[in-house]
């Protein structure tokens, strides 16, 4: 989108030399202000149109304990993923635009932590691989599904999903409480988890991780709990 054009100011008619000087001075100031405003508009336009920050690691939340919505159990833990054919399943039911947009960024082969949420001890249980990039989430059209969205239409679907495949369990379960200790420590003294989305964007069920965040969390599996 090209920067917006601003209308030029019209000249004031001068009746005498002094009036012409004043008018000329006003026009000069006006042109400077407009030029400055135009530069600001271009900067804003450039910032807004810039592509989003690209990530290659993720954290994806799901509930490992039974919870019923409209008579349907929404439980899906890492053991449930392991039990599926080829240990592969679709990550459906995401109904948050930012989380959806992160899924649309995902590329085949990227890694994601499987995070157990809404349970006695939330935390990271294992690792999975993105095996199919974003495509239409069919549950949005299923009236019997808890994630049905009456406002989404087949010719203009709102929601997407990806396919994930179980890779492995972590050598130990890394709890939310332990990660929070590192987050607070790194925020105070510097470290890879100081801006981790798990704490800065906690409500999102699909979260991006920097390579530094992913590598640091992964290194914890071979260390004693903090």
Secondary structure, DSSP 8 states (H G I E B T S, - for coil): --------------SSHHHHHHHHHHHHHHHHHHHHHHHHHHHHHHHHHS-----SEEEEEEE-S--EETTEE----HHHHHHSGGGEEEE-----HHHHHHHHH--TT-EEEEEEESSTT-EEEEEEEEEEEEEE-GGGG-TTSTT--TT-BTTB---EEEEEEEEEEEEEEEEHHHHHHHHHHHHHH--TTTT-HHHHSTT-SEEEE-HHHHHHHHHGGGS---
